[in-house]
Amino acid sequence: MKKVIVAIIIFLIFPFKVMAISASGAVVMDLNSGRVLYDLNKDNKRLIASITKIMTCLVTIMYSDLDKVAVVDEDVLKAYGSSIYLEVGEEIKLRDLLYGLMMRSGNDAAVVIANTVAGSMENFVYLMNEYASAIGMTNTHFVNAHGLDDNGTGNVSTAYDMALLTKVAMQNKTFANIFGTKTYQAKSNLKTYNWEGKNKLYDMYKYTTGGKTGYTDAARRTLVTTASRDNKNLVVVTLNDGNDFNDHKELYETYFDKYKAILAIDKNNFELDDSYYKDAKLYVKNDYYALATPEEAKDLKIDVTLYKYDNVYNNLKVGEARVMLKDTILHREAIYISRESQVFASKDLFTAILGWF
C-alpha cells in the first residue's frame, strides 16, 4: 500500500505526458531510414479511402509521360464524391490531373488517369498492386485508383504500409513537388482551374511539407502528412481518426523533440584511412543525418566496405558506408573514387581491358 501511495505522490509531483490519439492505427516514420519511431496497431488492415491516391500518383509518374494529353471519356460519369468536375471530351495533361488528384482528391481525375495510363481501371490497379508488392507493402490490396469503397469493400492497407509507400514516393522529386503544393492553376481545352489543397496542417504546423487527406463513411478519416525540422524528416499516417490534424501536429512535436539529427556522414569531410587506395581521393555524394535519442547516440557507428579493383575510372563506385544503430542498418551510402585519382596500372593489357569494361 505504501508503494502505491509513493507512486501516486511521484506522479503528482513529476507528471509525464501520455500519448493519446484518436486513431485506430498510426505510424510515425523517419523518412530517411524507414525506422518506425511510434506505432499504434501499425499492421492492422483497414479501408484507406483517398490516401490511395498516393499510389495512383506515383504509378502515373513512373509509367507515363506527364505531358501526355488525356481525353476525358464517359467513364468519368461513374465517379462520385470529391471531384474536380471534368467534362466528357475535355482535354487536359496528365500532370495537371495529378495536381487535381492530390490537392482536391478528384475521383474523376483518378478514373481518367487510370484509363489514360493503362487503358482501363483494371489494368491500372494491376500496376498498383505489383508496385506495392515490389516495395514490401505486404498487407495492402488495391481494387481501384481513387479509394471509394462499396459496402465495406475497397482498398485495404495498414498505417505501416502507407508510411512505407510515402517514404518511397518522397524520394521521387516530381511526386514530392506535387505532394507539397498548396495552390495550383491548370488549363484544359475547355476551362481554367484554380485549386487549393485540402491539407489543413499547413495552417496549423509550419514545418509541414506535404499531405493527402481521405474520407469515406466506412473508412472514416484517413490522413498522411510529412514534415521537416532541423534535418529531421518524418511521415505520419493515421487511420480512422476523427481528430487527425491535431493528432498529426502533436505527433510531430513529440517526435521532433524526442530525437536528435546527428550528422553521421559528412560529404564535405569524408575521409578514410585506406592503404589500397592511398593515392586516391574517395568521396560520397550526400550528407546523412541519423535520428537517435541521446541514449541511442552512443550506439551509432559507420561500417565501411571497399572493393579492391586493379583498374579504376573516374567516379567509379568503389565501396559502401553503412550507418548502423547497433545491428540495424539505417542507411547505405555509396563511396566513389574522384577524377583527381590516379588510374591504377594493371599487370598486363588483358587485365586492363577487363577493368575498362
Secondary structure, DSSP 8 states (H G I E B T S, - for coil): -HHHHHHHHHHHHS---------SEEEEEETTT--EEEEESTT--EE-GGGGHHHHHHHHHHHS-TT-EEE--GGGGG--SS-----TT-EEEHHHHHHHHHHS--HHHHHHHHHHHHSSHHHHHHHHHHHHHHTT-TT-B-S-SS---BTTBS-EE-HHHHHHHHHHHTTSHHHHHHHT-SEEEEE-SS-EEEEE---THHHH-TTEEEEEEEEETTTEEEEEEEEEETTEEEEEEEES-TTHHHHHHHHHHHHHHH-EEEEEE-GGG-----STTTTS-EE-S--EEEEE-TTTGGGEEEEEEE---SS--TT-EEEEEEEEETTEEEEEEEEEE-TTS-----SSHHHHHHHH-
